[in-house]
Amino acid sequence: MNILVIGNGFDLAHKLPTRYNDFLGFVERFLNIINTPQILQQGELKNTEKTVYKYIDHLIFNEQQLCKELEQLVKDNIWIEYFLQNPMYQKENWIDFENEISKVIQSLDQDMFFKDGEKSELSEKMQNLSNPFLHKKYSKYTAAMRTASALTHGKGESITYKEIRDRLYNDLNKLIRALEIYLTDYVEKEECNCVLPDIQEIVKENVKGADGEEQIKYCKVLSFNYTNTYERLYLDKQQIQNSIDYIHGKAKLFNTVENNNMVLGIDEYLTDERKDRETEFIAFKKFYQRIYKETGCKYKDWVETIREEYDDFLQEKERIINRANEYMGNDVQRMMHRLQASAVRDQKCKMHNVYIFGHSIDITDKDILRELILNENVYTTIFYLNRDVMGQQIANLVKIIGQDELIRRTGGKSKTIEFKQQREC
């Protein structure tokens, strides 16, 4: 079995604008244009040399219903506001949504604790917010402002932690749906003639069927992406259903906020002691979203098949060796059994291949990657863009499988992991 694991670097290798900052830049332009009456009155955009402006022009003036939906999703969206004012995005045009969302959620979670270590209930009034953006956004509701307002007007406004959390959650779902529109109505419609030679070599192989005739066998694909890039460039349509596992959901244009199944969340940040007890912010976490949105987990069946095959191999090997050791017949037959056992001892199990392309090997996907890599009958090839990326992948892999295991698997007779520089299309 061949399994191809792809991350966002796969789409980027095809020259597609799928970074978070690409999407955020699109939203920023879209909001600027729809908030400028003079442009809307013109009936078209004057400058559409860049494809993103050409798309926005088409969206606003030819897809009014979709345009209206997108406007409702991104206008006054607290996450869009937060990302756009983020110093990293403003100065370097780069942002990591998941990391930034995690910062906000962790700060709000921490703000619920009193000085004595006891935690507030979600239904209690918010006292203070440590995140600068949230503090500014909800400043009139803080305990200090309530006190000042009560002294001046006889009454102070209040808001509960639950109301803030629910606003963040609802706007996150709107953000995800807006991203879905961007990916399906813009990115997936972008012309892409780039075909990667590394992927072409992995995608399919000729095998002999039960009837002796040659057949094409496609590799399995575990995709951390939302897009259809792999299937539209490399896959025959009849093979799509059985060979791709969209672990983080798949973008579809005609979805809604309610039935969208894209996972965009954060990793567990609580200790083992707290994570099963404190579930106030569980809906923001990836594992919860995967379960709630019922995304793919076909890869577990693939892993089970690989492990069962290895167990069967070991059992058969043990059976042959035991039979040789226990055989009490004549010398010739005993010698034959021992020769067979000796040959079996050196025999290697049939290897399966895992290819990882465009994935940072980040610890956020630790459990999935460990299931794939840590098998004695799996050979893993990790593609890297450049030496800097390779260095980061090695560092990340240490966090996932440990230093000793990585050393064992990257050298000597037991080598099962190699790094390979990807080729451009």
C-alpha positions as CSV (number, residue, x, y, z in Angstrom):
1,M,0.0,0.0,0.0
2,N,1.2,3.5,-0.8
3,I,-0.1,6.4,1.3
4,L,0.5,10.0,0.3
5,V,0.1,12.6,3.1
6,I,-0.3,16.2,1.8
7,G,-0.4,19.5,3.7
8,N,-0.8,23.1,2.5
9,G,2.7,23.0,1.0
10,F,1.2,20.7,-1.7
11,D,-1.1,23.5,-2.9
12,L,1.6,26.1,-2.6
13,A,3.9,23.9,-4.8
14,H,1.2,24.2,-7.4
15,K,1.4,28.0,-7.2
16,L,-2.0,28.3,-5.6
17,P,-2.8,31.2,-3.1
18,T,-3.8,29.1,-0.1
19,R,-1.9,30.7,2.7
20,Y,-3.9,32.3,5.5
21,N,-2.5,35.7,4.5
22,D,-3.6,35.2,0.9
23,F,-7.2,34.7,2.2
24,L,-6.9,37.6,4.6
25,G,-5.6,39.9,1.9
26,F,-8.5,39.0,-0.3
27,V,-11.0,39.7,2.6
28,E,-9.3,43.1,3.2
29,R,-9.6,44.1,-0.4
30,F,-13.2,42.9,-0.6
31,L,-14.2,44.9,2.5
32,N,-12.4,48.0,1.2
33,I,-14.2,47.8,-2.1
34,I,-17.8,47.1,-0.8
35,N,-17.3,50.0,1.6
36,T,-16.5,52.4,-1.2
37,P,-19.7,53.6,-2.8
38,Q,-17.9,55.3,-5.7
39,I,-16.5,52.0,-6.9
40,L,-19.9,50.2,-6.6
41,Q,-21.5,53.0,-8.6
42,Q,-19.0,52.4,-11.5
43,G,-20.4,48.9,-12.0
44,E,-16.9,47.5,-12.4
45,L,-13.4,47.7,-11.0
46,K,-10.9,49.7,-13.1
47,N,-7.8,47.6,-12.3
48,T,-8.3,43.9,-12.7
49,E,-4.7,42.9,-13.7
50,K,-4.3,40.9,-10.6
51,T,-6.4,37.8,-10.7
52,V,-7.8,38.4,-7.1
53,Y,-9.2,41.8,-8.3
54,K,-10.7,40.1,-11.4
55,Y,-12.4,37.6,-9.1
56,I,-13.7,40.3,-6.7
57,D,-15.0,42.3,-9.7
58,H,-16.9,39.1,-10.9
59,L,-18.1,38.3,-7.4
60,I,-19.5,41.8,-6.7
61,F,-21.1,42.5,-10.0
62,N,-22.0,39.0,-11.3
63,E,-22.6,36.8,-8.2
64,Q,-24.7,39.1,-6.0
65,Q,-26.1,36.3,-3.8
66,L,-22.7,34.8,-3.0
67,C,-21.3,38.3,-2.6
68,K,-24.0,39.2,-0.1
69,E,-23.4,36.0,1.9
70,L,-19.6,36.7,2.0
71,E,-20.3,40.2,3.2
72,Q,-22.4,39.0,6.0
73,L,-19.8,36.5,7.0
74,V,-16.8,38.9,7.1
75,K,-18.3,42.2,8.1
76,D,-18.0,42.9,11.8
77,N,-16.4,39.5,12.2
78,I,-14.4,39.6,15.4
79,W,-11.7,37.3,14.1
80,I,-11.3,39.2,10.8
81,E,-10.9,42.4,12.9
82,Y,-8.4,40.7,15.1
83,F,-6.3,39.3,12.3
84,L,-6.2,42.5,10.3
85,Q,-4.9,44.5,13.2
86,N,-2.3,41.9,14.1
87,P,1.2,43.4,14.0
88,M,2.6,40.3,12.3
89,Y,0.2,40.6,9.4
90,Q,0.5,44.4,9.1
91,K,4.3,44.4,9.1
92,E,5.2,41.1,7.5
93,N,2.0,40.1,5.6
94,W,2.0,36.8,7.4
95,I,-0.3,35.2,10.0
96,D,-1.1,31.8,11.5
97,F,-4.8,31.7,12.2
98,E,-4.6,28.6,14.5
99,N,-1.8,30.0,16.6
100,E,-3.6,33.4,16.9
101,I,-6.9,31.8,17.8
102,S,-5.2,29.7,20.4
103,K,-3.7,32.8,22.0
104,V,-7.1,34.5,22.3
105,I,-8.9,31.4,23.7
106,Q,-6.2,30.7,26.2
107,S,-6.2,34.3,27.4
108,L,-10.0,34.2,27.9
109,D,-9.8,30.9,29.7
110,Q,-7.1,32.2,32.0
111,D,-9.1,35.5,32.6
112,M,-11.9,33.4,34.2
113,F,-9.7,32.5,37.2
114,F,-9.9,34.5,40.4
115,K,-6.8,35.5,42.3
116,D,-7.4,32.6,44.8
117,G,-7.2,30.1,41.9
118,E,-11.0,29.4,41.7
119,K,-12.5,29.6,38.3
120,S,-15.5,31.7,37.4
121,E,-18.6,30.2,35.8
122,L,-19.3,31.1,32.1
123,S,-22.5,32.7,33.2
124,E,-20.7,35.2,35.5
125,K,-19.9,38.8,34.5
126,M,-16.6,39.4,32.8
127,Q,-14.2,41.2,35.1
128,N,-11.2,41.9,33.0
129,L,-9.6,40.7,29.7
130,S,-5.8,40.3,29.4
131,N,-5.7,40.1,25.6
132,P,-5.2,43.7,24.3
133,F,-7.6,43.3,21.4
134,L,-10.4,41.8,23.5
135,H,-9.7,44.3,26.3
136,K,-10.2,47.2,23.8
137,K,-13.2,45.6,22.2
138,Y,-15.0,45.0,25.5
139,S,-13.5,47.8,27.6
140,K,-16.9,49.3,28.6
141,Y,-17.9,46.0,30.2
142,T,-14.8,45.6,32.5
143,A,-15.3,45.8,36.2
144,A,-13.4,49.1,36.4
145,M,-15.5,50.7,33.7
146,R,-18.7,49.3,35.3
147,T,-17.7,51.0,38.6
148,A,-16.9,54.3,36.9
149,S,-20.1,54.2,34.8
150,A,-22.2,53.4,37.9
151,L,-20.7,56.4,39.7
152,T,-21.5,58.6,36.8
153,H,-24.8,57.3,35.4
154,G,-26.0,55.1,38.3
155,K,-25.6,52.0,36.2
156,G,-22.8,50.0,34.4
157,E,-23.1,47.7,31.4
158,S,-22.0,44.1,31.8
159,I,-21.3,41.1,29.6
160,T,-20.7,37.4,30.6
161,Y,-17.8,35.2,29.7
162,K,-20.3,33.0,27.9
163,E,-21.5,35.8,25.6
164,I,-17.9,36.6,24.6
165,R,-17.1,32.9,24.0
166,D,-20.2,32.4,21.9
167,R,-19.4,35.5,19.8
168,L,-15.9,34.1,19.2
169,Y,-17.3,30.7,18.3
170,N,-20.1,32.0,16.0
171,D,-17.7,34.3,14.2
172,L,-15.1,31.5,13.9
173,N,-17.8,29.4,12.0
174,K,-18.5,32.4,9.8
175,L,-14.7,32.8,9.1
176,I,-14.5,29.1,8.1
177,R,-17.4,29.4,5.7
178,A,-15.8,32.6,4.2
179,L,-12.6,30.7,3.7
180,E,-14.6,27.9,2.0
181,I,-16.1,30.4,-0.5
182,Y,-12.6,31.8,-1.2
183,L,-11.2,28.3,-1.8
184,T,-14.0,26.9,-3.9
185,D,-15.1,30.0,-5.9
186,Y,-11.6,31.4,-6.5
187,V,-8.7,29.1,-5.8
188,E,-10.2,26.0,-7.2
189,K,-11.2,27.8,-10.4
190,E,-7.7,29.2,-10.9
191,E,-6.0,27.7,-13.9
192,C,-3.3,25.2,-12.8
193,N,-1.1,23.4,-15.3
194,C,1.5,22.5,-12.8
195,V,2.0,18.7,-12.3
196,L,4.7,17.7,-9.8
197,P,7.0,14.9,-11.0
198,D,7.4,13.5,-7.5
199,I,3.6,13.1,-7.1
200,Q,3.2,11.7,-10.6
201,E,5.6,8.9,-9.7
202,I,3.7,8.1,-6.5
203,V,0.1,8.4,-7.6
204,K,-0.3,5.2,-9.4
205,E,1.4,1.9,-10.2
206,N,0.7,-0.9,-12.6
207,V,-0.1,-4.2,-10.8
208,K,-1.4,-7.6,-12.0
209,G,-5.0,-8.4,-11.1
210,A,-6.4,-11.7,-10.0
211,D,-7.0,-12.5,-13.7
212,G,-3.4,-11.8,-14.6
213,E,-4.2,-8.6,-16.4
214,E,-2.4,-5.4,-15.7
215,Q,-4.4,-2.8,-13.7
216,I,-3.7,0.7,-12.4
217,K,-3.6,0.9,-8.6
218,Y,-3.9,4.4,-7.1
219,C,-2.2,5.3,-3.8
220,K,-4.3,6.3,-0.8
221,V,-4.2,10.0,0.1
222,L,-4.5,11.6,3.5
223,S,-5.2,15.2,2.9
224,F,-4.9,18.0,5.6
225,N,-6.1,20.4,2.9
226,Y,-9.6,21.5,2.2
227,T,-9.1,21.9,-1.6
228,N,-9.6,19.5,-4.5
229,T,-6.1,20.1,-6.0
230,Y,-5.0,16.5,-5.9
231,E,-8.1,15.0,-7.3
232,R,-8.5,17.4,-10.2
233,L,-4.8,17.2,-11.3
234,Y,-3.9,13.6,-10.6
235,L,-6.9,11.3,-10.2
236,D,-9.3,9.7,-12.5
237,K,-12.8,10.6,-11.4
238,Q,-14.0,7.1,-10.7
239,Q,-11.2,6.6,-8.1
240,I,-12.0,9.7,-5.9
241,Q,-14.3,8.2,-3.3
242,N,-12.2,5.4,-2.1
243,S,-8.7,6.9,-2.2
244,I,-8.8,10.3,-0.4
245,D,-9.3,10.9,3.3
246,Y,-10.0,14.6,4.0
247,I,-9.1,14.6,7.6
248,H,-9.8,18.3,8.1
249,G,-12.9,18.3,5.9
250,K,-13.5,19.3,2.3
251,A,-14.5,22.7,0.9
252,K,-17.7,22.8,-1.1
253,L,-19.2,25.9,-2.6
254,F,-22.8,25.3,-1.9
255,N,-22.4,24.5,1.8
256,T,-23.6,26.7,4.6
257,V,-22.3,27.8,8.0
258,E,-24.3,25.0,9.5
259,N,-23.2,22.0,7.3
260,N,-19.6,23.1,6.5
261,N,-17.3,20.4,7.7
262,M,-13.9,22.2,7.6
263,V,-11.8,21.9,10.7
264,L,-10.1,25.1,11.7
265,G,-9.3,25.0,15.4
266,I,-6.6,24.8,18.0
267,D,-4.7,22.1,19.8
268,E,-5.1,20.9,23.3
269,Y,-3.4,23.4,25.7
270,L,-4.7,22.1,29.1
271,T,-2.8,19.6,31.2
272,D,-4.0,16.0,31.4
273,E,-5.5,16.7,34.8
274,R,-7.6,19.7,33.4
275,K,-8.5,18.7,29.9
276,D,-11.2,16.2,30.8
277,R,-12.7,18.4,33.4
278,E,-12.7,21.9,31.8
279,T,-14.7,21.8,28.6
280,E,-15.8,25.4,28.3
281,F,-13.8,26.0,25.2
282,I,-13.8,22.5,23.7
283,A,-15.6,23.5,20.5
284,F,-12.5,25.5,19.4
285,K,-10.4,22.4,19.5
286,K,-9.5,20.3,16.5
287,F,-10.2,16.9,17.9
288,Y,-13.7,18.1,18.9
289,Q,-14.4,19.6,15.5
290,R,-13.3,16.4,13.7
291,I,-15.8,14.4,15.7
292,Y,-18.6,17.0,15.6
293,K,-18.2,17.7,11.9
294,E,-17.7,14.0,11.1
295,T,-14.6,14.4,8.9
296,G,-12.7,11.6,7.4
297,C,-10.8,8.9,9.3
298,K,-10.3,6.3,6.5
299,Y,-6.6,6.4,7.3
300,K,-7.4,4.3,10.5
301,D,-8.5,1.4,8.2
302,W,-5.3,1.7,6.2
303,V,-3.2,1.6,9.4
304,E,-5.2,-1.4,10.7
305,T,-4.5,-3.3,7.4
306,I,-0.8,-2.5,7.6
307,R,-0.6,-3.7,11.3
308,E,-2.6,-6.8,10.7
309,E,-0.4,-7.8,7.8
310,Y,2.7,-7.4,10.0
311,D,1.1,-9.4,12.9
312,D,0.3,-12.2,10.4
313,F,3.9,-12.1,9.1
314,L,5.3,-12.5,12.6
315,Q,2.9,-15.2,13.6
316,E,3.7,-17.2,10.4
317,K,7.4,-16.7,11.1
318,E,7.1,-17.9,14.6
319,R,5.0,-20.9,13.5
320,I,7.7,-22.1,11.1
321,I,10.5,-21.6,13.6
322,N,8.6,-23.4,16.4
323,R,7.8,-26.3,14.0
324,A,11.5,-26.7,13.2
325,N,12.5,-26.6,16.8
326,E,9.9,-29.2,17.8
327,Y,10.2,-31.5,14.9
328,M,11.3,-35.0,16.0
329,G,11.2,-36.9,12.6
330,N,14.0,-38.2,10.5
331,D,17.3,-36.3,10.0
332,V,16.6,-35.2,6.4
333,Q,13.2,-33.8,7.2
334,R,14.5,-32.2,10.4
335,M,17.3,-30.5,8.3
336,M,14.7,-29.3,5.8
337,H,12.6,-27.7,8.5
338,R,15.7,-26.1,10.0
339,L,16.8,-24.7,6.7
340,Q,13.3,-23.3,6.2
341,A,13.4,-21.7,9.7
342,S,16.8,-20.2,9.0
343,A,15.6,-18.6,5.8
344,V,12.5,-17.3,7.6
345,R,14.6,-15.7,10.4
346,D,16.2,-13.4,7.8
347,Q,13.1,-12.7,5.8
348,K,11.7,-9.2,5.8
349,C,8.0,-8.3,5.8
350,K,6.6,-6.7,2.7
351,M,7.0,-2.9,3.1
352,H,4.3,-0.3,2.7
353,N,5.2,3.3,1.7
354,V,4.2,6.6,3.3
355,Y,5.0,9.7,1.4
356,I,4.7,13.1,3.1
357,F,4.6,16.1,0.9
358,G,4.0,19.8,1.8
359,H,3.5,19.0,5.5
360,S,5.6,20.7,8.2
361,I,5.4,17.6,10.4
362,D,4.0,19.8,13.1
363,I,3.3,18.4,16.5
364,T,-0.4,19.4,16.1
365,D,-0.8,16.3,14.0
366,K,1.3,14.1,16.2
367,D,-1.2,11.3,16.8
368,I,-1.9,10.8,13.1
369,L,1.7,10.9,12.0
370,R,2.8,8.5,14.7
371,E,0.2,6.0,13.6
372,L,1.5,6.1,10.1
373,I,5.3,6.2,10.7
374,L,5.8,4.0,13.7
375,N,5.2,0.7,12.0
376,E,8.0,-1.8,11.3
377,N,6.6,-2.5,7.8
378,V,6.3,1.1,6.7
379,Y,9.0,3.1,4.8
380,T,8.4,6.9,5.1
381,T,9.7,9.4,2.6
382,I,9.4,13.1,3.7
383,F,9.7,15.6,1.0
384,Y,11.2,19.0,1.8
385,L,11.2,22.4,-0.1
386,N,14.7,23.5,1.0
387,R,17.3,22.8,3.6
388,D,15.8,25.2,6.1
389,V,12.4,23.4,5.8
390,M,14.2,20.0,6.2
391,G,15.9,21.2,9.4
392,Q,12.5,22.3,10.8
393,Q,10.9,19.0,9.8
394,I,13.7,17.0,11.6
395,A,13.2,19.1,14.7
396,N,9.4,18.6,14.6
397,L,9.9,14.8,14.1
398,V,12.0,14.6,17.2
399,K,9.0,16.1,19.1
400,I,6.7,13.5,17.6
401,I,8.6,10.2,17.8
402,G,11.6,11.1,20.0
403,Q,15.3,11.5,19.3
404,D,16.3,7.8,19.8
405,E,13.6,6.5,17.5
406,L,14.4,9.1,14.8
407,I,18.1,8.1,14.9
408,R,17.2,4.4,14.7
409,R,14.9,4.9,11.7
410,T,17.1,7.2,9.6
411,G,20.2,5.0,9.4
412,G,21.6,1.5,9.4
413,K,19.8,-1.8,8.5
414,S,16.6,-0.6,10.3
415,K,16.3,2.6,8.2
416,T,12.6,3.4,7.6
417,I,12.7,7.2,7.2
418,E,14.4,9.3,4.5
419,F,14.2,12.9,3.5
420,K,14.1,13.9,-0.2
421,Q,14.1,17.3,-1.8
422,Q,11.0,17.9,-3.8
423,R,11.2,18.7,-7.5
424,E,9.4,21.7,-9.0
425,C,6.9,21.3,-11.8
